[in-house]
Every structure is written in C-alpha cells, then in structure tokens.
C-alpha cells in the first residue's frame, strides 16, 4: 500500500495536468456538440476551458522539469570534461532555484494585488486562475532545490577513489 501511495505522489503533477487537459477538451467538445446540434452552447465553457488549460500548462511544466524532459542546450556543456559539466549543472540548478523562487514570490504579490478581482463570466475570484502560476513555479522551485542538493552532495562529497583509499 505504501508503494502505491509513493507512486501516486511521484506522478501527482502528471495526473493533475492530465486531469486539467481532460476538463479543457471535454467542455470544449461538449460545447461544440451543443452548438451544432442544438444551435446554442454554454456561456461559461470558454472561461472554464481557459482556466483548466492554464493549470495544465503550469503543473505540466513542473512535471516536465521534475522528469528533466525540458528542452536544454547541451552543445556547449558537452565540450567540457565531466567534472566541469557537473559544476555547470550545480550552477544552473542554483540559478533555477533563485529565478523560479523569485517568480513564485512575484506571483504571490500579483495574487494579493488582484485579490478583489473576479472573473468575467463565472464571477469567481481570479486568484484561482492566477494561483496556477504560484503552484507551477513553486513546484519547479522545489524540484530545483532537490536537484541542487543531490548534485551538490555528489560533487562535493567523497569521491569513489577517496573511499577506496580509506
């Protein structure tokens, strides 16, 4: 049972992103069918589809970063020896923590500044839409911290050669 929960938590971002894509596609398809068959659609579909899509993008970005499947440019780093590449990776992860942490911070300020603003159609607080930015970049920041700690331990920890000599 514990393994299943661990696996669910490891795939939570992918599952949530897929759920929001499912909502987006479903409501749009339903609205298209209603429009063509009954000559009238639901007035709230565009707002729901847009909000769900925004959530899927930001959570999906965090899932892609977690699995290290974001597009990267390896051409320059491949010219360096392995040890230098490891150091470059640590520096990049450090910068990712700073940049994404700062964006997370700025998004909380944006949410607070727009706390009274409501969406046009559903009249719900727009913070529920904007919160996707905070959640997405917050998750990327957490993953960047994990990568930074892991890679720094490997880089600055005892080398396999040192352990053999002892």
C-alpha positions in Angstrom: 0.0 0.0 0.0 2.8 2.4 0.9 4.4 1.8 -2.5 1.2 2.7 -4.3 0.9 6.0 -2.4 4.5 6.8 -3.1 4.0 6.1 -6.8 0.8 8.3 -6.9 2.7 11.1 -5.2 5.6 10.8 -7.7 3.1 11.1 -10.6 0.8 13.6 -9.0 1.8 16.5 -11.2 1.4 14.5 -14.4 -2.0 13.2 -13.2 -3.2 16.7 -12.3 -2.0 18.2 -15.6 -3.8 15.4 -17.5 -6.9 16.0 -15.4 -7.0 19.7 -16.4 -6.4 18.8 -20.0 -9.3 16.4 -19.8 -11.5 19.1 -18.5 -10.4 21.5 -21.2 -11.0 19.0 -24.0 -14.3 17.7 -22.5 -16.0 21.0 -22.1 -15.0 22.3 -25.5 -16.2 19.1 -27.2 -19.5 19.3 -25.3 -19.9 22.9 -26.3 -19.2 22.2 -29.9 -21.8 19.4 -29.9 -24.4 21.6 -28.3 -23.7 24.4 -30.7 -24.1 22.2 -33.8 -26.9 20.0 -32.7 -29.0 22.5 -30.6 -27.8 25.8 -32.1 -26.7 27.1 -28.7 -23.8 26.5 -26.3 -22.9 27.0 -22.7 -21.8 30.5 -21.9 -19.2 29.5 -19.3 -17.2 27.0 -21.3 -14.5 29.4 -22.6 -13.6 30.5 -19.2 -13.6 27.0 -17.7 -11.5 25.7 -20.6 -9.0 28.6 -20.4 -8.6 28.2 -16.7 -8.2 24.4 -16.9 -5.7 24.9 -19.7 -3.6 27.4 -17.7 -3.5 25.0 -14.8 -2.4 22.1 -17.0 0.4 24.2 -18.6 1.9 25.3 -15.3 1.6 22.0 -13.5 2.7 20.2 -16.6 5.8 22.4 -16.8 6.6 21.4 -13.2 6.2 17.7 -14.1 8.4 18.1 -17.2 11.1 19.8 -15.1 10.8 17.1 -12.4 11.4 14.4 -15.1 14.2 16.5 -16.7 12.5 16.5 -20.1 12.6 20.2 -20.7 14.4 21.3 -23.8 18.1 22.1 -23.0 21.1 23.1 -24.9 23.9 20.6 -24.3 26.1 21.6 -27.2 28.3 24.0 -25.2 28.4 21.9 -22.0 29.4 18.7 -23.9 32.7 20.4 -24.9 33.8 20.4 -21.2 35.1 17.5 -19.1 32.6 15.6 -16.9 33.7 17.3 -13.7 33.1 20.8 -15.2 29.7 19.7 -16.6 28.7 18.6 -13.1 29.7 22.0 -11.8 27.8 23.8 -14.5 24.7 21.7 -13.6 25.0 22.8 -10.0 25.2 26.4 -11.0 22.2 26.0 -13.3 20.2 24.4 -10.6 21.2 27.2 -8.2 20.0 29.8 -10.8 16.8 27.9 -11.3 16.1 28.0 -7.5 16.7 31.8 -7.5 14.8 32.6 -10.6 11.8 30.3 -10.1 11.7 31.2 -6.4 11.5 34.9 -7.3 8.8 34.2 -9.9 6.8 32.3 -7.2 7.3 35.3 -4.8 6.1 37.8 -7.5 3.1 35.6 -8.3 2.0 35.7 -4.7 2.2 39.5 -4.8 0.1 39.5 -8.0 -2.5 37.3 -6.4 -2.6 39.6 -3.4 -2.9 42.7 -5.6 -5.7 41.2 -7.6 -7.5 39.6 -4.6 -10.7 41.5 -5.2 -10.8 41.0 -9.0 -13.4 38.4 -10.2 -13.6 36.5 -13.5 -16.0 37.9 -16.1 -18.3 35.1 -16.7 -18.4 32.8 -13.6 -17.7 35.7 -11.2 -15.2 33.6 -9.1 -12.1 35.2 -7.6 -9.4 35.4 -10.3 -6.9 34.3 -7.7 -8.0 30.7 -8.6 -6.7 31.2 -12.1 -3.6 33.1 -11.1 -2.7 30.6 -8.4 -1.6 28.2 -11.2 1.5 30.4 -11.7 2.3 30.2 -8.0 1.8 26.4 -7.8 3.7 25.7 -11.1 6.7 27.8 -10.3 6.6 26.8 -6.7 6.8 23.1 -7.7 9.6 23.9 -10.1 11.5 25.7 -7.3 11.1 22.6 -5.0 12.4 20.3 -7.7 15.3 22.6 -8.4 16.2 22.6 -4.7 16.1 18.8 -4.7 18.3 18.6 -7.8 20.7 21.2 -6.4 21.1 19.3 -3.1 21.5 15.9 -4.8 24.1 17.1 -7.3 26.0 19.2 -4.7 26.3 16.2 -2.5 27.6 14.1 -5.4 30.0 16.8 -6.5 31.4 17.9 -3.1 31.0 14.5 -1.4 33.8 12.0 -1.1 34.9 10.6 -4.5 34.8 6.9 -5.1 38.6 6.9 -5.3 38.9 8.5 -1.9 36.6 5.9 -0.3 38.7 3.1 -1.8 41.9 4.5 -0.4 40.5 4.6 3.2 
